[in-house]
């Protein structure tokens, strides 16, 4: 396995390197402390790239876009000191497969990396309480009832409980929603359920309408919000 770690703090790089060494023996690490070093060190044979947002030579998230354009097959995770949900959402919409705040524990980081390496998407839990208008405007726990997820400005009328969603989605679509909430890509969802990727996309279209979302990133956030509410 070959992993790139890009951060402008040597202590952070060494700590991340030490924790990721638990994935398997013999990992080859490529280290970068600036955008120039990042662009020089990134190659198509990387299994994963963990990249900081705030490093020498960075202009917003332009270096993330550059890596995604040059090496589209390389899974990218943002590892950042920022905890602003808007910044997280912007990174995920650029096609990164995870956003890990540096305030999180090393074990959470390792679990997130494992999820991404398995083909999933890691969405920070803090995004579930600060998602954009029109996706999930808020959650409230009512005594004796399931958590309520209220529709946003674009969604129109009233609230949606999980029970209501189950009434408008088929049993198969609920299964797809559960796998979506785990960040699984369409191919793995189809494989898990024994259906084609095309059928998964048809089910997702119905789920998107039910959740009032526009794309997969918003759907993952909304699906995870519903799952968190159910487990609360």
N, C-alpha and C positions, 0 to 999 in steps of 0.2 A: 504494500500500500504506500502511496505517495501523497503527502499532505502539505499544502502551503499554508503558512501562518504569517500574516502581514499585520504588524502593529509597531508603533513607534516607541514602545517601552520594552526594553530587553527583559525586565522581570516578568511582564505579562507573557511575552513569547515563551520564556523558559517554563513558566507555570502551566501554560496551555500545552506545550510540548510534553511535559512530564505526565499530565493527565491523559492526553490522547495516546500516550505510549501503552496505556492499559487496553487499547482496542485489540491489539495483536502484536506479537514480537516482530522486530525487524522493520518497523515503519521508517520510511525515508522522509525526512522533513526538509522543506525548502523554506527559508526564512527571509523576510523582507521588512525593512524598517522605514521605507518611503515608497511613494507611488512609483518612482523610477525603478526601484529594486523589485517592486511587485510586478510591474509590466515586463521586466527583464527575466524574472524567475518563473512566471506563469507559462505552463506548457499544456498541450492537449492530453498528456498522459497522467495528469493529476487526478487523483481519486476524490479530492476535496480541497476547497480553498476557504480558509477562515480569514476574513478581511475586516480591519478596523475602518471606520468612516473618517475619523479625525487623525490624519497622519501627514507628514511633510509632502507637499505637492498635491494634496487633495483639494478639489474644487467641488464642494458638496458631495454628491454621489456619482460624479462623472467617472471616477476610476472604477466604480462598480459596473457602470455601463460599458466601459472599455473592456473589462475582463469578460463580461457576458458576450460582447460582440466578437472578441478575438477567440474565445474558447467556450462556445455555447454548450458544449457537452459536459463541462466541468461543473459539478455542484458547488454552489457558493453559499456560505453562511456569513452573515454580518455579525461580528463580535464587537460590541460598542459600549461606551460609557453612557450613551444617550438612552433615556427611558421615555421619550416622547412618542406616544402611539402614532402620531402623524408621520414621524420619521420612520418608524417601524413599517407602517403601511406603505409608505413610498418605496422602501427597499423591497418589500415583498411583491409589490406591483411591477418592479423591475425584473422580476424573475429569480430573485434569490430564494433559496429553499429553507431559510431559517434566519431568525434574528435573535441573538442571545445577548442580553444586557450583561455587562461585566460584574454587576452587583449579584448576579446569580451564583450559586455554589458550583464548584468544579463537577460535582456529581450530576447536577442538572445539565451542565454543558455537555458532559459525556453522553447522557441519555438523549439529548437533542441531536448530537452528532450521529449517534447510532440510528435514530429515526430517519435522518436525512440519508444516510448511507444505505438504509433499507428501502429508499424510494419515497419517503414521506416528506411532509413539510412541517417545520416546527414554528408554531405561532406562540409568542409569549403570552402567558395567562393574563398579564395586565392589559392586553389589547381587548380582552373580553369585556372589560368594564368601561372601555373608552373607544368603542367602535364608531365609525362615521354615521352621520344621520342617514336614514333610509335603510340601514342594515338592521341594527338592533339599538333602539333608542335608550333602552335601560332594562334592568331586571329587578323584580321585586318578589320576595318570598312571602306568600300569603299563608297564614296558619291553616293547616289542614288541606292545602291544595298544592298542586305542582307549581313550580316557579313560573312566573308570568313573563313573557317576552313581548314588549309593546312594539307595535309597528312604528317605523319612523315617518318622516314627512312625506317620503315618496310612496310609502306603503299604504297609506289611507286609513282604514277604519279599524279601531279596536285592537284588542290583544290577541295573541296566539299562545295557547298552552300547548304543551307537547301532545296532549290528548287530541286537541284540534288538528294538529299537524298529522297525527296518525289517521284521522278521519278523512283527510284530503289526499294522503299519499298511500300508495299500495304497500303491501308488506315488503315487497322487493325494494321499493324506493326507500323505505325506512332502513333497510339493511344497507343500502348504498349510502344513506345519510350517516349512519353510524361509522362506516369505514371512512367516509369523507372527513368526519370529525377527528379521525386519527391521522389525518394528513396523507392518506394513501393516494397514489396517482391512479388514473383510470385503469391502467393495465393491471395493477395489483388488485383493484376492486373487482374487475372482471374475473381475474383468476380465482379470487377468493369465493366468488359467488357462482362460478361456472357459466358466465355469460360473456358475450363478446364486448370488445371495447366500444363498438358502435351502440350497443344496447345500453351500456353504462352512460354514454353521452345523452341518450334519449331520456333516461331516468333523471340525470342531472338537470336537464332542461326543466323538467317538472318540479324538481326540488328548488331550483333557482326561483321559479315563479312563486312557490309556496313560501320561501324565505324572504322574498322581495329583495334579491341581490342581483348584481350585474355580471359578476365574474367568479372564477374559482377561488381567488383569494378571499373575497367577501363571503363566499359560501363556507369556506373552511372556518373563518372567524365565527360566523353565525351558527354553524353546526356545532362548533366546540362550546359556544355559549349555551346552546340548548343542552348539550351533554353535561356541562358543569352544573347547570340549573337542576337537571334531573338527579344528579348525584348529591346535590346539596341537602 
